[in-house]
């Protein structure tokens, strides 16, 4: 079968409609138009007043529709919308938007999934949402036991091994199996989704100065180094464990393709300092490509017309790039 003449569209789940998701979706279409076709799965009347909308019945209508307005695959919602105040009666439809997007990507009707931010409490209150967050729900839908969070921007890619846990719990949560799985999933994704034939990974230590030979902690010698040595023996290009305070200046960043960090802030502070508006949240290890803007629902500014769509635009662009790379890798 010959390859299609143009890429499949990106599926954009609506996220929390009382937040900035509808606004940045409309702004992303205004910026991208038909140059990067994507369709919004949600309610057209949740979009800002005056947004050009073309309702579609199938993703294959997206490219032609995108030249005239934001393509919307309609999804019914119960109850009124109040900007800045989540309505729990919307929860079931928000979840359905995600499920629909995943199904369309898995069925080959969309190239990749991009997700607008959700409000977890509203989903819990309105639909008994049982997952800690978006990522875990996507893993559940995909039947995958372990996924990895990457934050990516043109300046830097970072992967935290442990994520949303108190700092005091990190040493206990950091296990050899978790570190090894994180490295393997990241390495595989850099090949399949980013097109890097021989990815270079730099791994941070947990402690200041990477433990300084045991004077500031033993996790580097006891846990991190043995994992790295074992994976190096398989041919994976790994540097470290390195002192995190020397990993993120411009010259250091030239020496690796992604940084593996031991905890949330060790990874996210550098990328948000370097490129706050263009960071993209990527879930590695899924059987489909998923990206998301690296921000929340921003309820405090919803409906004011001031939300910055830059991160969503970058997430859509990266979703297409990764989706095409994955297609090439599988061919």
C-alpha positions as CSV (number, residue, x, y, z in Angstrom):
1,X,0.0,0.0,0.0
2,X,1.4,3.4,-0.9
3,X,2.0,6.0,1.8
4,X,-0.6,8.7,2.2
5,X,0.2,12.0,0.5
6,X,-0.1,13.9,3.7
7,X,0.2,13.1,7.4
8,X,-2.8,12.1,9.4
9,X,-4.2,14.8,11.7
10,X,-3.5,15.1,15.4
11,X,-6.2,14.4,17.9
12,X,-6.6,17.0,20.6
13,X,-8.6,16.0,23.6
14,X,-10.5,19.0,25.1
15,X,-9.2,18.8,28.7
16,X,-11.0,20.8,31.4
17,X,-13.3,23.1,29.5
18,X,-13.6,25.7,32.2
19,X,-9.8,26.3,32.0
20,X,-7.7,27.7,29.2
21,X,-7.9,24.6,27.0
22,X,-10.6,25.9,24.6
23,X,-8.9,29.3,24.4
24,X,-5.4,27.9,23.5
25,X,-6.9,25.4,21.1
26,X,-8.5,28.3,19.2
27,X,-5.3,30.3,19.3
28,X,-3.3,27.3,18.1
29,X,-5.6,26.9,15.1
30,X,-5.3,30.6,14.4
31,X,-1.5,30.2,14.3
32,X,-1.3,26.9,12.5
33,X,-4.4,26.7,10.3
34,X,-4.1,24.0,7.7
35,X,-0.3,23.8,8.0
36,X,-0.6,21.4,10.9
37,X,-4.1,19.9,10.9
38,X,-5.6,18.9,14.2
39,X,-9.1,18.3,15.5
40,X,-10.6,19.2,18.8
41,X,-12.7,16.6,20.5
42,X,-15.3,18.4,22.6
43,X,-18.1,21.0,22.5
44,X,-17.9,23.8,19.9
45,X,-19.8,26.1,22.3
46,X,-17.0,25.9,24.8
47,X,-14.6,27.6,22.5
48,X,-14.2,31.4,22.7
49,X,-16.9,33.5,21.1
50,X,-16.1,34.2,17.4
51,X,-13.9,31.2,16.9
52,X,-14.3,29.9,13.3
53,X,-15.5,26.3,13.8
54,X,-16.0,23.5,11.3
55,X,-17.7,20.5,12.8
56,X,-16.5,17.2,11.4
57,X,-17.9,13.6,11.6
58,X,-14.6,11.9,11.0
59,X,-10.9,12.7,11.4
60,X,-10.3,12.3,7.6
61,X,-12.2,15.6,7.1
62,X,-9.7,17.5,9.3
63,X,-7.3,18.7,6.6
64,X,-9.9,20.3,4.4
65,X,-11.8,21.7,7.4
66,X,-8.7,23.3,8.9
67,X,-8.4,25.7,6.1
68,X,-11.7,27.3,7.1
69,X,-11.9,26.9,10.9
70,X,-11.0,24.8,13.9
71,X,-12.1,21.3,13.1
72,X,-14.3,20.0,16.0
73,X,-15.4,16.4,16.5
74,X,-18.5,17.1,18.6
75,X,-18.9,15.6,22.0
76,X,-22.0,16.4,24.1
77,X,-21.6,17.9,27.6
78,X,-24.1,18.1,30.4
79,X,-24.5,21.3,32.4
80,X,-23.4,24.9,31.8
81,X,-19.9,26.2,31.4
82,X,-18.5,28.8,33.7
83,X,-15.0,30.0,32.9
84,X,-12.7,29.4,35.8
85,X,-15.0,27.1,37.8
86,X,-15.0,23.4,36.9
87,X,-18.4,21.8,36.6
88,X,-18.3,18.1,37.9
89,X,-21.1,17.3,35.5
90,X,-18.6,17.7,32.7
91,X,-16.3,15.0,34.0
92,X,-17.7,12.1,32.1
93,X,-17.4,13.9,28.8
94,X,-13.8,15.1,29.6
95,X,-12.9,11.4,30.1
96,X,-14.8,10.4,27.0
97,X,-12.8,13.0,25.0
98,X,-9.5,11.3,26.1
99,X,-10.9,7.8,25.4
100,X,-12.1,8.8,22.0
101,X,-8.7,10.4,21.1
102,X,-6.9,7.3,22.2
103,X,-9.2,5.0,20.2
104,X,-8.8,7.1,17.0
105,X,-5.0,7.1,17.3
106,X,-4.9,3.3,18.0
107,X,-7.3,2.7,15.0
108,X,-5.0,4.6,12.7
109,X,-7.4,7.6,12.1
110,X,-5.1,10.1,13.8
111,X,-1.3,10.3,13.8
112,X,-0.8,11.1,17.5
113,X,-2.6,12.4,20.6
114,X,-2.2,15.8,22.2
115,X,-4.0,16.4,25.4
116,X,-5.2,19.7,26.9
117,X,-4.8,19.9,30.7
118,X,-7.4,18.2,32.9
119,X,-8.6,19.1,36.4
120,X,-8.2,15.9,38.4
121,X,-10.4,17.0,41.3
122,X,-13.3,17.8,39.0
123,X,-12.9,14.4,37.4
124,X,-12.8,12.7,40.8
125,X,-15.9,14.6,42.1
126,X,-17.9,14.2,38.9
127,X,-17.0,10.7,37.7
128,X,-15.0,9.0,40.4
129,X,-11.8,9.2,38.3
130,X,-9.6,6.6,39.9
131,X,-6.2,7.5,38.4
132,X,-3.6,9.8,39.9
133,X,-3.4,11.8,36.6
134,X,-3.6,11.9,32.9
135,X,-0.5,9.8,32.3
136,X,-1.6,7.0,34.5
137,X,-5.0,7.0,32.7
138,X,-3.4,6.8,29.3
139,X,-1.2,3.9,30.5
140,X,-4.4,2.1,31.7
141,X,-6.1,2.7,28.4
142,X,-3.1,1.4,26.5
143,X,-2.6,-1.6,28.8
144,X,1.0,-0.5,29.7
145,X,2.4,-1.1,33.1
146,X,5.2,1.5,33.1
147,X,5.6,4.8,31.2
148,X,8.0,7.6,31.5
149,X,7.5,11.4,31.6
150,X,9.8,13.5,29.4
151,X,9.8,17.3,29.3
152,X,11.1,18.5,25.9
153,X,11.9,21.8,24.3
154,X,14.3,22.9,21.6
155,X,16.9,23.7,24.4
156,X,16.7,20.5,26.5
157,X,15.1,17.1,27.1
158,X,14.7,15.9,30.7
159,X,13.3,12.7,32.2
160,X,12.6,12.5,36.0
161,X,12.9,8.9,37.3
162,X,10.6,9.7,40.3
163,X,7.9,12.3,39.8
164,X,5.1,13.5,42.0
165,X,6.2,12.4,45.4
166,X,7.7,14.2,48.4
167,X,11.4,14.8,48.3
168,X,11.8,12.8,51.5
169,X,10.4,9.7,49.7
170,X,12.7,9.8,46.7
171,X,15.6,7.7,48.1
172,X,13.1,4.9,48.9
173,X,11.3,5.1,45.6
174,X,14.5,5.2,43.6
175,X,15.1,1.5,42.8
176,X,17.4,-0.2,40.4
177,X,14.5,-1.6,38.4
178,X,12.8,1.8,38.1
179,X,16.0,3.5,37.0
180,X,16.8,0.7,34.5
181,X,13.3,0.8,33.0
182,X,13.3,4.6,32.8
183,X,16.6,4.5,30.9
184,X,15.5,1.7,28.5
185,X,12.2,3.4,27.7
186,X,13.9,6.7,27.1
187,X,16.6,5.2,25.0
188,X,14.0,3.3,22.8
189,X,11.9,6.4,22.4
190,X,14.8,8.6,21.3
191,X,15.4,6.1,18.6
192,X,11.8,5.4,17.5
193,X,10.2,8.8,18.1
194,X,13.0,11.3,17.8
195,X,15.0,9.6,15.0
196,X,18.3,9.4,16.9
197,X,20.3,6.3,15.8
198,X,22.6,6.3,18.8
199,X,21.1,8.4,21.7
200,X,23.4,9.9,24.3
201,X,22.0,10.0,27.8
202,X,23.5,11.8,30.8
203,X,22.4,10.6,34.2
204,X,22.4,12.8,37.3
205,X,23.3,11.7,40.7
206,X,20.8,11.9,43.5
207,X,23.1,13.8,45.9
208,X,25.1,17.0,45.7
209,X,28.3,16.4,43.7
210,X,26.9,13.0,42.8
211,X,27.7,11.8,46.3
212,X,31.3,12.9,46.1
213,X,32.7,9.4,46.6
214,X,30.3,8.6,49.4
215,X,30.9,11.7,51.5
216,X,27.5,13.1,50.6
217,X,25.5,10.0,50.0
218,X,25.9,6.4,48.8
219,X,23.1,6.0,46.3
220,X,25.4,6.8,43.4
221,X,27.8,4.0,44.3
222,X,25.3,1.5,45.7
223,X,22.5,1.9,43.1
224,X,23.0,4.2,40.2
225,X,26.5,3.3,39.0
226,X,25.8,-0.5,38.9
227,X,22.7,0.1,36.7
228,X,24.7,2.3,34.3
229,X,27.6,-0.1,34.1
230,X,25.2,-3.0,33.2
231,X,23.5,-0.9,30.5
232,X,26.7,0.4,29.1
233,X,27.8,-3.2,28.6
234,X,24.8,-3.6,26.3
235,X,26.0,-0.6,24.2
236,X,23.8,2.2,25.6
237,X,25.7,5.5,25.6
238,X,25.4,6.6,29.2
239,X,27.4,9.3,31.1
240,X,27.2,9.6,34.8
241,X,26.3,9.6,37.5
242,X,27.0,13.3,37.2
243,X,26.7,16.2,39.5
244,X,23.4,17.9,38.6
245,X,24.7,21.4,39.1
246,X,27.1,21.0,36.1
247,X,24.7,19.3,33.7
248,X,22.6,22.1,32.3
249,X,24.9,24.9,31.1
250,X,25.1,25.4,27.4
251,X,28.4,23.6,26.8
252,X,27.3,20.6,28.9
253,X,24.0,20.3,27.0
254,X,25.8,19.8,23.7
255,X,27.1,16.5,25.0
256,X,23.9,14.6,25.4
257,X,20.4,14.1,23.9
258,X,18.5,13.7,27.1
259,X,19.1,14.1,30.8
260,X,17.9,11.4,33.2
261,X,17.2,13.0,36.6
262,X,16.5,11.4,39.9
263,X,13.5,13.6,41.0
264,X,10.9,16.1,39.8
265,X,12.6,19.4,40.5
266,X,16.0,18.3,39.4
267,X,14.6,17.8,36.0
268,X,11.9,20.5,35.7
269,X,13.8,23.5,37.1
270,X,16.4,23.5,34.3
271,X,14.0,23.2,31.4
272,X,11.5,25.7,32.8
273,X,14.3,28.1,33.4
274,X,15.7,27.7,29.9
275,X,12.5,27.6,27.9
276,X,9.4,28.1,30.0
277,X,6.8,28.8,27.3
278,X,7.9,26.1,24.8
279,X,8.2,23.0,27.1
280,X,6.2,20.0,26.1
281,X,5.2,17.1,28.3
282,X,5.7,13.8,26.4
283,X,4.7,10.3,27.7
284,X,7.2,7.7,26.6
285,X,6.5,4.0,26.5
286,X,2.9,4.1,25.1
287,X,2.0,2.3,21.9
288,X,1.0,5.7,20.5
289,X,2.5,9.2,20.6
290,X,1.2,11.5,23.3
291,X,2.2,15.1,24.0
292,X,0.7,17.8,26.2
293,X,1.4,21.4,27.0
294,X,3.6,21.8,30.0
295,X,1.1,23.7,32.1
296,X,-2.2,23.2,34.0
297,X,-5.7,24.4,33.5
298,X,-4.9,28.0,34.6
299,X,-8.4,28.5,36.0
300,X,-7.4,31.9,37.3
301,X,-7.0,33.4,33.8
302,X,-9.6,31.4,31.9
303,X,-11.8,33.4,29.7
304,X,-9.7,36.5,29.8
305,X,-8.1,36.1,26.4
306,X,-4.5,36.3,27.8
307,X,-3.5,32.6,27.8
308,X,-0.3,31.8,25.9
309,X,-0.8,29.0,23.4
310,X,3.0,28.6,22.8
311,X,3.3,25.3,24.7
312,X,0.2,23.8,23.0
313,X,1.6,24.8,19.6
314,X,4.9,23.2,20.4
315,X,3.1,20.1,21.7
316,X,1.2,19.8,18.4
317,X,4.3,20.3,16.4
318,X,6.2,17.7,18.4
319,X,3.3,15.3,18.2
320,X,3.4,15.4,14.4
321,X,7.2,15.1,14.3
322,X,7.2,12.1,16.7
323,X,4.3,10.5,14.9
324,X,6.1,10.7,11.6
325,X,9.3,9.4,13.1
326,X,7.5,6.5,14.6
327,X,5.9,5.7,11.2
328,X,9.4,5.7,9.6
329,X,10.8,3.5,12.3
330,X,8.1,0.9,11.9
331,X,8.3,0.9,8.1
